[in-house]
Amino acid sequence: MYGKEDKEKLYVVYLKSVIRGIVLSIILLLIASLVFFFSSLNQEYMKTVVWIITILSICYASIYGAFKIGNKGFIHGAFIGGIYIIIMAIIALLSEKGNLNMRAYIIMFVMSLVIGSLAGMIGIVIGNKD
């Protein structure tokens, strides 16, 4: 199905996609934190903003990955979304010193698979427009 060179390409595309998603998350979280800091917005909305940023980052990473790979966008998008959430969970686990809400991360993992697969299909459609 995939040759050795194709598998290496997949790893590189997955890595680039996840890194792009994480960078987008960092940029959007910095912007959101500045907006919350300098405005009178209620801090209760921050959890919703973090969910939206996570969804946008997964969409961006999955669309980019599926666009670069060029086939089976739903599978590659789901893998990219799953890898993204696993990395975010590891970062959260390390930063919170073991206090992690596993139920929330399981829900986010399932959400990342669904969102990633849908975004991967969008990436394939965008790639086939050429």
C-alpha positions in Angstrom: 0.0 0.0 0.0 2.6 2.5 1.1 6.3 2.1 0.2 9.1 3.0 2.6 9.5 6.5 1.2 5.8 7.1 1.4 5.7 6.0 5.1 8.6 8.4 5.9 6.6 11.1 4.1 3.6 10.4 6.2 5.6 10.8 9.4 6.9 14.1 8.2 3.5 15.4 7.2 2.0 14.2 10.5 4.7 15.9 12.4 4.4 19.2 10.5 0.6 19.1 10.8 0.7 18.6 14.5 3.3 21.3 15.0 1.3 23.7 12.9 -1.8 22.9 15.0 0.2 23.5 18.3 1.7 26.7 17.0 -1.8 28.0 16.0 -3.1 27.0 19.5 -0.3 28.9 21.2 -0.9 32.0 19.1 -4.7 32.0 19.6 -4.4 31.3 23.3 -2.0 34.2 23.7 -4.4 36.5 21.8 -7.4 35.2 23.9 -5.5 35.7 27.2 -4.6 39.3 26.2 -8.2 40.0 25.3 -9.4 38.6 28.6 -6.7 40.5 30.5 -7.4 43.9 29.0 -11.1 43.7 28.8 -13.9 43.1 31.3 -14.9 39.8 29.9 -16.0 37.2 32.4 -13.4 34.5 33.0 -16.0 31.8 32.9 -15.9 32.1 29.1 -12.3 31.0 28.9 -13.2 27.3 29.0 -15.4 27.8 25.9 -12.7 29.8 24.2 -10.2 27.0 24.8 -12.5 24.4 23.3 -13.0 26.6 20.2 -9.3 27.1 19.9 -8.7 23.4 20.2 -11.3 22.6 17.5 -9.8 25.3 15.1 -6.3 23.9 15.7 -7.4 20.3 15.0 -9.2 21.5 11.9 -6.2 23.4 10.6 -3.8 20.6 11.3 -6.0 17.9 9.7 -6.8 20.0 6.6 -3.1 20.7 6.1 -2.2 17.0 6.6 -4.9 15.6 4.3 -4.1 18.3 1.7 -0.4 17.3 1.7 -1.0 13.6 1.7 -3.7 13.7 -0.9 -5.7 10.6 -0.2 -7.8 9.0 2.6 -8.4 12.3 4.3 -10.8 11.0 6.9 -8.3 8.5 8.3 -5.3 10.8 8.2 -7.3 13.7 9.6 -8.5 11.4 12.5 -4.9 10.3 13.2 -3.6 13.9 13.2 -6.4 15.0 15.5 -5.8 12.1 17.9 -2.0 12.7 17.9 -2.7 16.4 18.6 -4.9 15.7 21.6 -2.6 13.0 23.0 0.3 15.5 22.9 -1.9 18.2 24.6 -2.9 15.7 27.3 0.8 14.8 27.9 1.7 18.5 28.2 -1.3 19.1 30.5 -0.3 16.1 32.6 3.3 17.4 33.0 2.3 20.9 33.7 -0.5 20.1 36.3 1.7 17.5 38.1 -0.6 14.5 37.7 -3.9 16.3 38.4 -5.7 15.7 35.1 -9.4 15.3 34.4 -9.3 12.1 32.3 -13.0 12.2 31.5 -12.6 15.6 29.8 -9.6 14.4 27.8 -11.4 11.2 26.7 -14.3 13.4 25.5 -11.8 15.7 23.8 -10.1 12.6 22.2 -13.3 11.4 20.7 -14.1 14.9 19.5 -10.7 15.2 18.0 -11.1 12.0 16.0 -14.5 13.2 14.6 -13.4 16.8 13.9 -10.1 15.5 12.5 -11.8 13.1 10.1 -14.2 15.7 8.9 -11.5 18.3 8.4 -9.4 15.7 6.6 -12.2 15.2 4.1 -12.3 19.0 3.6 -8.5 18.9 3.0 -9.0 16.3 0.3 -11.7 18.3 -1.4 -9.5 21.4 -1.3 -6.6 19.4 -2.7 -8.7 18.0 -5.6 -9.8 21.5 -6.7 -6.5 22.0 -8.7 
